[in-house]
Amino acid sequence: KAALKIIEKFPDSEYIFAGADTLSAKDNKSMYHHLLLKIPEKYRKHFKFTGGLQREYLLQYLSKSDICVIPSYYDNYPYTCLEAMSLRIPVIASSDTGTEEIIKEFNCGLVFKNGSEEDLSKKLITLINDNESRVKLGKNGRDAIVKELNPNLLASKYLELLKSFKQ
C-alpha cells in the first residue's frame, strides 16, 4: 500500500522484491501471490519479483537501488541491511526489529512504525525528496561496515570473547 502511494507521487518509481517466495502470507500461502493480488493491474508494471537469486545477482539489483526497504515484522540481524549498508544504500526498516537497532546505532537509515504503510510512505517520500540525506545515510552505513562490522574485526572480537570464557 505504501508503494502505491509513492507511485502516485513519483510515477517513475520501481519496486523490486528480491528473493525466494515464502509461504509466510496468511494461512501459509505464497507471499508472491499475496502481494500480487494487492497490486491493482494498472500499477503492476512498477513491480518486479525476482524469485530466488544467486548472491551476485541479488547484489546487482541492490546496487542499482536508491533505497532499501526492510518491512519485516521480525528480524534479528538481516544480511539485507548489512549488504545495503556496504553498498552505501540507506535503509528504511520497521520498528521493533534488530534492523531498527542497526539503523539507530549507525545512523544509516530511517525507521517506520511496524505495520504502518502511512509511516513507511512518509519515510520513503522523505528520502526520495532529500538526496543529501540519502547520500549521508548511505555513507554512514558504509563507514560502519568498514570500521565496525568488517569480518576481520568481528572475528577478532569474537575470539577475544571466547578467550575470556576460558579464563
Stockholm file with secondary structure:
# STOCKHOLM 1.0

chainA/1-167         KAALKIIEKFPDSEYIFAGADTLSAKDNKSMYHHLLLKIPEKYRKHFKFTGGLQREYLLQYLSKSDICVIPSYYDNYPYTCLEAMSLRIPVIASSDTGTEEIIKEFNCGLVFKNGSEEDLSKKLITLINDNESRVKLGKNGRDAIVKELNPNLLASKYLELLKSFKQ
#=GR chainA/1-167 SS CHHHHHHHHCTTCCEEEEBCCCSCBGGGBCHHHHHHHHSCGGGGGGEEEEESCCHHHHHHHHHTCSCEEECCSSCSSCHHHHHHHHTTCCEEEESSSHHHHHHHHHTCEEEECTTCHHHHHHHHHHHHHCHHHHHHHHHHHHHHHHHTSCHHHHHHHHHHHHHHHHC
#=GC SS_cons         CHHHHHHHHCTTCCEEEEBCCCSCBGGGBCHHHHHHHHSCGGGGGGEEEEESCCHHHHHHHHHTCSCEEECCSSCSSCHHHHHHHHTTCCEEEESSSHHHHHHHHHTCEEEECTTCHHHHHHHHHHHHHCHHHHHHHHHHHHHHHHHTSCHHHHHHHHHHHHHHHHC
//
